[in-house]
Amino acid sequence: MKTSAILETVCARMNVDIHEVRGAKRNRELAEARKVFCYTSRKLFRKTYKEIGKEINKDHATAMHAERTCGILMSAYKDFDRIVNQIIQDLSGGATVELVSFKIKEIKIQENQ
């Protein structure tokens, strides 16, 4: 699925304008829509952070932070979790979905003695 189609679905469900999500405004509704877009794009469709950021006119670091923050918000707020899960169902056509989990390799820095 194209990132533009994912963004359209998220914007429609969250009742925000797609052009504003791609813009510079940072009000709560737009920021949450961006976070949900980044989360679903990465977890459902394995999009790269670069692809995700490009779609919303942000850099890859913003996409990474938004994805992580969305997961935290889902854990903390049941209503937010319910909305994200509805969007996931919309994007998956109602099928049961297994979210992709990416593991970040830990790099240990050894001190020179």
Residue, then its C-alpha position, 0 to 999 in steps of 0.5 A: m500500500k502506498t504511503s499516500a493511501i495510508l495517510e488518507t485513511v488516517c486523516a479520514r478516520m481522525n477527521v483532519d485535513i491531509h494538507e494540514v498534516r503535511g504542513a507545519k502546524r503542530n496542534r494536538e489533532l495534527a500531531e496525533a494524526r502524524k504519529v498514527f500515520c508513522y506508527t501504522s506505516r511502519k508496523l503494518f507495511r514496513k515502510t522506511y522512516k525516510e519514506i514515512g517522513k517524506e510523505i508528511n514533509k518531515d525527516h526520518a528522525t521525526a518519523m522515528h520519534a512519532e512511531r515510538t510516541c504513538g506506541i507509548l500513547m496507546s499504552a497509556y490511553k485506552d481511547f487512543d489505543r481504540i482509535v489506532n486499532q480501528i485505523i489498523q482494521d481499516l487499513s487491513g480490510g478487517a483482517t487480523v493483523e500481526l504488527v511487525s516489531f523491529k529490534i534495535k541492536e544495542i551497541k556497547i561502547q567499551e572504554n579504552q583503559 
